[in-house]
Amino acid sequence: MPASTPPAGDHGERLQKLIAAAGLASRRAAEELLRQGRVRVNGAVAQLGDRADPARDRIQVDGRPLAAPPPPLTLLLHKPPGVLSTCRDPQGRPTVLDLLPPEWRRGAGLHPVGRLDADSRGALLLSNDGDLTLRLTHPRYGHARTYRVWVEGQPSAASLQRWAAGVALDGLPSQPVQITRLQDGREATRLELVMREGRNRQIRRTAALLGHPVLDLLRVAIGPLRLADLPEAHWRTISPGEVPGGEWPGSAPSA
Protein backbone atom coordinates (compact mmCIF):
# COMPACT_ATOMS: atom_id res chain seq x y z
CA MET A 1 0.00 0.00 0.00
CA PRO A 2 1.48 3.42 -0.91
CA ALA A 3 2.85 5.48 1.95
CA SER A 4 0.44 8.27 1.06
CA THR A 5 -2.55 6.10 1.92
CA PRO A 6 -1.89 4.48 5.31
CA PRO A 7 -4.54 2.31 6.97
CA ALA A 8 -6.93 3.87 9.44
CA GLY A 9 -5.25 4.61 12.73
CA ASP A 10 -4.97 7.29 15.37
CA HIS A 11 -4.73 10.34 13.09
CA GLY A 12 -7.59 12.65 12.15
CA GLU A 13 -11.16 12.34 13.43
CA ARG A 14 -13.06 9.26 14.55
CA LEU A 15 -14.79 7.67 11.59
CA GLN A 16 -18.25 7.71 13.13
CA LYS A 17 -17.91 11.48 13.56
CA LEU A 18 -16.85 11.94 9.92
CA ILE A 19 -19.73 9.78 8.66
CA ALA A 20 -22.22 11.73 10.77
CA ALA A 21 -20.74 15.05 9.63
CA ALA A 22 -21.19 13.95 6.01
CA GLY A 23 -24.90 13.52 6.73
CA LEU A 24 -24.85 9.81 5.87
CA ALA A 25 -26.08 8.62 9.27
CA SER A 26 -26.32 9.64 12.89
CA ARG A 27 -23.24 8.90 14.96
CA ARG A 28 -24.88 5.86 16.56
CA ALA A 29 -25.91 4.52 13.16
CA ALA A 30 -22.38 5.17 11.89
CA GLU A 31 -20.99 3.07 14.73
CA GLU A 32 -23.23 0.22 13.58
CA LEU A 33 -21.92 0.60 10.01
CA LEU A 34 -18.41 0.18 11.40
CA ARG A 35 -19.39 -2.89 13.42
CA GLN A 36 -20.86 -4.43 10.26
CA GLY A 37 -17.59 -3.93 8.36
CA ARG A 38 -19.19 -1.61 5.81
CA VAL A 39 -16.58 1.15 6.14
CA ARG A 40 -13.15 1.05 4.49
CA VAL A 41 -10.21 3.41 4.76
CA ASN A 42 -7.61 3.20 2.01
CA GLY A 43 -9.03 -0.19 1.01
CA ALA A 44 -8.88 -1.77 4.47
CA VAL A 45 -11.95 -2.58 6.57
CA ALA A 46 -12.11 -0.05 9.39
CA GLN A 47 -12.89 -0.84 13.02
CA LEU A 48 -14.91 1.04 15.60
CA GLY A 49 -12.54 3.55 17.17
CA ASP A 50 -10.43 4.07 14.04
CA ARG A 51 -9.66 7.59 12.88
CA ALA A 52 -9.05 9.10 9.47
CA ASP A 53 -8.28 12.39 7.77
CA PRO A 54 -10.51 13.11 4.74
CA ALA A 55 -7.73 15.28 3.28
CA ARG A 56 -5.33 12.33 2.99
CA ASP A 57 -7.40 9.14 3.37
CA ARG A 58 -9.87 7.42 1.03
CA ILE A 59 -12.97 6.74 3.13
CA GLN A 60 -15.70 4.52 1.65
CA VAL A 61 -19.05 3.38 3.00
CA ASP A 62 -20.58 0.40 1.18
CA GLY A 63 -17.99 0.93 -1.55
CA ARG A 64 -18.90 4.56 -2.17
CA PRO A 65 -16.59 7.48 -1.35
CA LEU A 66 -17.66 9.47 1.67
CA ALA A 67 -19.01 12.76 0.40
CA ALA A 68 -17.88 16.11 1.70
CA PRO A 69 -20.13 17.21 4.54
CA PRO A 70 -23.06 19.43 3.54
CA PRO A 71 -23.41 22.82 5.23
CA PRO A 72 -24.70 22.45 8.81
CA LEU A 73 -28.47 22.64 8.92
CA THR A 74 -30.97 22.21 11.75
CA LEU A 75 -34.74 22.59 11.39
CA LEU A 76 -37.61 22.82 13.85
CA LEU A 77 -40.58 20.99 12.34
CA HIS A 78 -44.21 20.91 13.49
CA LYS A 79 -44.86 17.22 12.90
CA PRO A 80 -48.48 16.33 12.07
CA PRO A 81 -50.10 13.12 13.35
CA GLY A 82 -49.78 10.14 11.02
CA VAL A 83 -46.26 11.07 9.90
CA LEU A 84 -43.32 8.88 10.93
CA SER A 85 -40.23 10.33 12.64
CA THR A 86 -37.84 8.52 10.33
CA CYS A 87 -36.05 9.08 7.04
CA ARG A 88 -37.74 6.24 5.13
CA ASP A 89 -40.39 3.61 5.64
CA PRO A 90 -40.42 0.18 3.91
CA GLN A 91 -44.24 0.29 3.87
CA GLY A 92 -44.31 3.62 2.03
CA ARG A 93 -45.97 5.56 4.84
CA PRO A 94 -45.28 9.34 4.98
CA THR A 95 -42.17 10.43 6.87
CA VAL A 96 -40.98 13.79 8.14
CA LEU A 97 -38.61 14.11 5.16
CA ASP A 98 -41.64 14.11 2.84
CA LEU A 99 -42.59 17.49 4.34
CA LEU A 100 -39.32 19.13 3.20
CA PRO A 101 -38.22 20.58 -0.16
CA PRO A 102 -36.86 17.93 -2.56
CA GLU A 103 -33.26 19.19 -2.34
CA TRP A 104 -33.29 18.71 1.43
CA ARG A 105 -34.74 15.21 1.21
CA ARG A 106 -31.79 13.95 -0.80
CA GLY A 107 -28.63 16.00 -0.43
CA ALA A 108 -28.74 17.73 2.94
CA GLY A 109 -28.21 14.64 5.10
CA LEU A 110 -31.03 15.57 7.49
CA HIS A 111 -32.28 13.04 10.05
CA PRO A 112 -34.69 13.33 12.98
CA VAL A 113 -33.17 14.22 16.35
CA GLY A 114 -35.13 11.95 18.66
CA ARG A 115 -38.66 10.82 17.89
CA LEU A 116 -42.36 11.51 18.19
CA ASP A 117 -44.61 8.48 17.74
CA ALA A 118 -46.81 8.43 14.65
CA ASP A 119 -49.96 9.44 16.53
CA SER A 120 -48.33 12.42 18.26
CA ARG A 121 -47.67 15.89 16.89
CA GLY A 122 -45.55 18.91 17.59
CA ALA A 123 -41.93 19.98 17.84
CA LEU A 124 -39.35 17.75 16.19
CA LEU A 125 -35.79 18.71 15.26
CA LEU A 126 -34.10 17.55 12.08
CA SER A 127 -30.37 18.06 11.66
CA ASN A 128 -27.32 16.96 9.69
CA ASP A 129 -25.03 17.86 12.60
CA GLY A 130 -23.92 14.58 14.17
CA ASP A 131 -22.40 16.24 17.23
CA LEU A 132 -25.60 18.15 17.93
CA THR A 133 -27.68 14.99 17.46
CA LEU A 134 -25.59 13.11 20.01
CA ARG A 135 -25.82 15.91 22.57
CA LEU A 136 -29.58 16.16 22.15
CA THR A 137 -30.37 12.44 22.29
CA HIS A 138 -27.88 11.03 24.81
CA PRO A 139 -29.68 10.37 28.13
CA ARG A 140 -26.92 11.87 30.26
CA TYR A 141 -27.81 15.40 29.12
CA GLY A 142 -31.46 15.15 30.16
CA HIS A 143 -32.73 17.99 27.94
CA ALA A 144 -36.21 19.19 28.87
CA ARG A 145 -39.16 18.57 26.55
CA THR A 146 -42.52 20.26 27.14
CA TYR A 147 -45.82 18.63 26.18
CA ARG A 148 -49.50 19.62 26.22
CA VAL A 149 -51.57 16.48 26.66
CA TRP A 150 -55.29 15.76 26.79
CA VAL A 151 -56.05 12.65 28.85
CA GLU A 152 -59.31 10.81 29.34
CA GLY A 153 -61.25 11.58 32.52
CA GLN A 154 -60.14 13.69 35.46
CA PRO A 155 -56.98 12.40 37.16
CA SER A 156 -56.99 12.77 40.94
CA ALA A 157 -54.32 14.72 42.78
CA ALA A 158 -52.91 11.40 43.99
CA SER A 159 -52.62 10.07 40.41
CA LEU A 160 -50.82 13.20 39.26
CA GLN A 161 -48.52 13.01 42.28
CA ARG A 162 -47.65 9.45 41.36
CA TRP A 163 -46.99 10.49 37.76
CA ALA A 164 -44.83 13.41 38.88
CA ALA A 165 -42.72 11.13 41.06
CA GLY A 166 -41.95 8.84 38.10
CA VAL A 167 -43.94 5.72 37.17
CA ALA A 168 -41.89 2.57 36.57
CA LEU A 169 -42.09 1.11 33.06
CA ASP A 170 -40.82 -2.34 32.08
CA GLY A 171 -39.57 -2.78 35.63
CA LEU A 172 -37.34 0.31 35.45
CA PRO A 173 -37.92 3.57 37.34
CA SER A 174 -38.76 6.74 35.43
CA GLN A 175 -37.39 10.18 36.16
CA PRO A 176 -39.62 12.74 37.89
CA VAL A 177 -41.99 14.75 35.70
CA GLN A 178 -43.13 18.34 36.22
CA ILE A 179 -46.94 18.33 35.79
CA THR A 180 -49.37 21.25 35.65
CA ARG A 181 -53.12 20.84 35.31
CA LEU A 182 -54.18 23.35 32.64
CA GLN A 183 -57.83 22.66 31.98
CA ASP A 184 -60.60 20.41 33.32
CA GLY A 185 -63.28 19.28 30.92
CA ARG A 186 -66.34 17.17 31.50
CA GLU A 187 -64.71 14.07 29.97
CA ALA A 188 -61.03 15.03 29.60
CA THR A 189 -58.22 16.95 31.28
CA ARG A 190 -55.46 19.00 29.71
CA LEU A 191 -52.02 18.72 31.31
CA GLU A 192 -48.61 20.27 30.72
CA LEU A 193 -45.67 17.91 31.23
CA VAL A 194 -41.98 18.84 31.35
CA MET A 195 -39.72 15.79 31.01
CA ARG A 196 -36.00 15.10 30.78
CA GLU A 197 -36.16 11.58 29.40
CA GLY A 198 -37.90 10.14 26.38
CA ARG A 199 -38.51 6.41 26.60
CA ASN A 200 -40.62 4.69 23.94
CA ARG A 201 -44.22 6.00 24.10
CA GLN A 202 -43.53 6.97 27.71
CA ILE A 203 -46.34 9.49 28.15
CA ARG A 204 -48.97 7.27 26.53
CA ARG A 205 -47.92 4.18 28.48
CA THR A 206 -47.80 6.04 31.80
CA ALA A 207 -51.19 7.66 31.28
CA ALA A 208 -52.74 4.30 30.40
CA LEU A 209 -51.24 2.67 33.52
CA LEU A 210 -52.83 5.41 35.64
CA GLY A 211 -56.21 4.82 34.00
CA HIS A 212 -56.32 8.01 31.91
CA PRO A 213 -55.37 7.18 28.29
CA VAL A 214 -53.98 9.95 26.09
CA LEU A 215 -56.45 11.54 23.67
CA ASP A 216 -54.06 14.06 22.12
CA LEU A 217 -50.32 14.68 22.56
CA LEU A 218 -48.57 17.85 21.39
CA ARG A 219 -44.89 18.59 22.06
CA VAL A 220 -44.66 22.37 22.32
CA ALA A 221 -40.96 22.84 23.11
CA ILE A 222 -37.55 21.17 22.99
CA GLY A 223 -35.34 23.02 25.45
CA PRO A 224 -35.75 26.74 24.63
CA LEU A 225 -37.05 26.06 21.11
CA ARG A 226 -40.82 26.51 21.10
CA LEU A 227 -43.37 25.85 18.37
CA ALA A 228 -45.10 29.17 19.06
CA ASP A 229 -47.27 29.89 16.00
CA LEU A 230 -45.43 27.54 13.60
CA PRO A 231 -48.24 25.85 11.60
CA GLU A 232 -48.60 22.08 11.44
CA ALA A 233 -46.47 20.45 8.68
CA HIS A 234 -44.29 23.60 8.47
CA TRP A 235 -40.70 24.11 9.59
CA ARG A 236 -38.19 26.86 10.26
CA THR A 237 -34.40 26.89 10.33
CA ILE A 238 -32.58 27.09 13.65
CA SER A 239 -29.77 29.62 13.81
CA PRO A 240 -26.51 28.81 15.64
CA GLY A 241 -27.32 31.45 18.23
CA GLU A 242 -30.42 29.52 19.31
CA VAL A 243 -28.32 26.51 20.29
CA PRO A 244 -25.21 27.99 21.93
CA GLY A 245 -22.42 25.43 21.93
CA GLY A 246 -24.96 22.73 21.14
CA GLU A 247 -26.12 22.83 24.78
CA TRP A 248 -29.54 23.94 25.93
CA PRO A 249 -29.55 26.63 28.60
CA GLY A 250 -30.67 25.21 31.91
CA SER A 251 -30.12 21.57 30.94
CA ALA A 252 -28.29 19.26 33.30
CA PRO A 253 -26.90 15.72 33.08
CA SER A 254 -29.19 13.01 34.38
CA ALA A 255 -28.32 11.49 37.74
C-alpha positions in Angstrom: 0.0 0.0 0.0 1.5 3.4 -0.9 2.8 5.5 2.0 0.4 8.3 1.1 -2.6 6.1 1.9 -1.9 4.5 5.3 -4.5 2.3 7.0 -6.9 3.9 9.4 -5.2 4.6 12.7 -5.0 7.3 15.4 -4.7 10.3 13.1 -7.6 12.6 12.2 -11.2 12.3 13.4 -13.1 9.3 14.6 -14.8 7.7 11.6 -18.3 7.7 13.1 -17.9 11.5 13.6 -16.8 11.9 9.9 -19.7 9.8 8.7 -22.2 11.7 10.8 -20.7 15.1 9.6 -21.2 14.0 6.0 -24.9 13.5 6.7 -24.9 9.8 5.9 -26.1 8.6 9.3 -26.3 9.6 12.9 -23.2 8.9 15.0 -24.9 5.9 16.6 -25.9 4.5 13.2 -22.4 5.2 11.9 -21.0 3.1 14.7 -23.2 0.2 13.6 -21.9 0.6 10.0 -18.4 0.2 11.4 -19.4 -2.9 13.4 -20.9 -4.4 10.3 -17.6 -3.9 8.4 -19.2 -1.6 5.8 -16.6 1.1 6.1 -13.2 1.1 4.5 -10.2 3.4 4.8 -7.6 3.2 2.0 -9.0 -0.2 1.0 -8.9 -1.8 4.5 -12.0 -2.6 6.6 -12.1 -0.1 9.4 -12.9 -0.8 13.0 -14.9 1.0 15.6 -12.5 3.6 17.2 -10.4 4.1 14.0 -9.7 7.6 12.9 -9.0 9.1 9.5 -8.3 12.4 7.8 -10.5 13.1 4.7 -7.7 15.3 3.3 -5.3 12.3 3.0 -7.4 9.1 3.4 -9.9 7.4 1.0 -13.0 6.7 3.1 -15.7 4.5 1.7 -19.1 3.4 3.0 -20.6 0.4 1.2 -18.0 0.9 -1.5 -18.9 4.6 -2.2 -16.6 7.5 -1.4 -17.7 9.5 1.7 -19.0 12.8 0.4 -17.9 16.1 1.7 -20.1 17.2 4.5 -23.1 19.4 3.5 -23.4 22.8 5.2 -24.7 22.4 8.8 -28.5 22.6 8.9 -31.0 22.2 11.7 -34.7 22.6 11.4 -37.6 22.8 13.9 -40.6 21.0 12.3 -44.2 20.9 13.5 -44.9 17.2 12.9 -48.5 16.3 12.1 -50.1 13.1 13.4 -49.8 10.1 11.0 -46.3 11.1 9.9 -43.3 8.9 10.9 -40.2 10.3 12.6 -37.8 8.5 10.3 -36.0 9.1 7.0 -37.7 6.2 5.1 -40.4 3.6 5.6 -40.4 0.2 3.9 -44.2 0.3 3.9 -44.3 3.6 2.0 -46.0 5.6 4.8 -45.3 9.3 5.0 -42.2 10.4 6.9 -41.0 13.8 8.1 -38.6 14.1 5.2 -41.6 14.1 2.8 -42.6 17.5 4.3 -39.3 19.1 3.2 -38.2 20.6 -0.2 -36.9 17.9 -2.6 -33.3 19.2 -2.3 -33.3 18.7 1.4 -34.7 15.2 1.2 -31.8 14.0 -0.8 -28.6 16.0 -0.4 -28.7 17.7 2.9 -28.2 14.6 5.1 -31.0 15.6 7.5 -32.3 13.0 10.1 -34.7 13.3 13.0 -33.2 14.2 16.4 -35.1 11.9 18.7 -38.7 10.8 17.9 -42.4 11.5 18.2 -44.6 8.5 17.7 -46.8 8.4 14.7 -50.0 9.4 16.5 -48.3 12.4 18.3 -47.7 15.9 16.9 -45.6 18.9 17.6 -41.9 20.0 17.8 -39.3 17.7 16.2 -35.8 18.7 15.3 -34.1 17.5 12.1 -30.4 18.1 11.7 -27.3 17.0 9.7 -25.0 17.9 12.6 -23.9 14.6 14.2 -22.4 16.2 17.2 -25.6 18.1 17.9 -27.7 15.0 17.5 -25.6 13.1 20.0 -25.8 15.9 22.6 -29.6 16.2 22.1 -30.4 12.4 22.3 -27.9 11.0 24.8 -29.7 10.4 28.1 -26.9 11.9 30.3 -27.8 15.4 29.1 -31.5 15.2 30.2 -32.7 18.0 27.9 -36.2 19.2 28.9 -39.2 18.6 26.5 -42.5 20.3 27.1 -45.8 18.6 26.2 -49.5 19.6 26.2 -51.6 16.5 26.7 -55.3 15.8 26.8 -56.1 12.6 28.9 -59.3 10.8 29.3 -61.2 11.6 32.5 -60.1 13.7 35.5 -57.0 12.4 37.2 -57.0 12.8 40.9 -54.3 14.7 42.8 -52.9 11.4 44.0 -52.6 10.1 40.4 -50.8 13.2 39.3 -48.5 13.0 42.3 -47.6 9.5 41.4 -47.0 10.5 37.8 -44.8 13.4 38.9 -42.7 11.1 41.1 -42.0 8.8 38.1 -43.9 5.7 37.2 -41.9 2.6 36.6 -42.1 1.1 33.1 -40.8 -2.3 32.1 -39.6 -2.8 35.6 -37.3 0.3 35.4 -37.9 3.6 37.3 -38.8 6.7 35.4 -37.4 10.2 36.2 -39.6 12.7 37.9 -42.0 14.7 35.7 -43.1 18.3 36.2 -46.9 18.3 35.8 -49.4 21.3 35.7 -53.1 20.8 35.3 -54.2 23.3 32.6 -57.8 22.7 32.0 -60.6 20.4 33.3 -63.3 19.3 30.9 -66.3 17.2 31.5 -64.7 14.1 30.0 -61.0 15.0 29.6 -58.2 16.9 31.3 -55.5 19.0 29.7 -52.0 18.7 31.3 -48.6 20.3 30.7 -45.7 17.9 31.2 -42.0 18.8 31.3 -39.7 15.8 31.0 -36.0 15.1 30.8 -36.2 11.6 29.4 -37.9 10.1 26.4 -38.5 6.4 26.6 -40.6 4.7 23.9 -44.2 6.0 24.1 -43.5 7.0 27.7 -46.3 9.5 28.2 -49.0 7.3 26.5 -47.9 4.2 28.5 -47.8 6.0 31.8 -51.2 7.7 31.3 -52.7 4.3 30.4 -51.2 2.7 33.5 -52.8 5.4 35.6 -56.2 4.8 34.0 -56.3 8.0 31.9 -55.4 7.2 28.3 -54.0 10.0 26.1 -56.4 11.5 23.7 -54.1 14.1 22.1 -50.3 14.7 22.6 -48.6 17.9 21.4 -44.9 18.6 22.1 -44.7 22.4 22.3 -41.0 22.8 23.1 -37.6 21.2 23.0 -35.3 23.0 25.4 -35.8 26.7 24.6 -37.0 26.1 21.1 -40.8 26.5 21.1 -43.4 25.8 18.4 -45.1 29.2 19.1 -47.3 29.9 16.0 -45.4 27.5 13.6 -48.2 25.9 11.6 -48.6 22.1 11.4 -46.5 20.4 8.7 -44.3 23.6 8.5 -40.7 24.1 9.6 -38.2 26.9 10.3 -34.4 26.9 10.3 -32.6 27.1 13.7 -29.8 29.6 13.8 -26.5 28.8 15.6 -27.3 31.5 18.2 -30.4 29.5 19.3 -28.3 26.5 20.3 -25.2 28.0 21.9 -22.4 25.4 21.9 -25.0 22.7 21.1 -26.1 22.8 24.8 -29.5 23.9 25.9 -29.6 26.6 28.6 -30.7 25.2 31.9 -30.1 21.6 30.9 -28.3 19.3 33.3 -26.9 15.7 33.1 -29.2 13.0 34.4 -28.3 11.5 37.7 
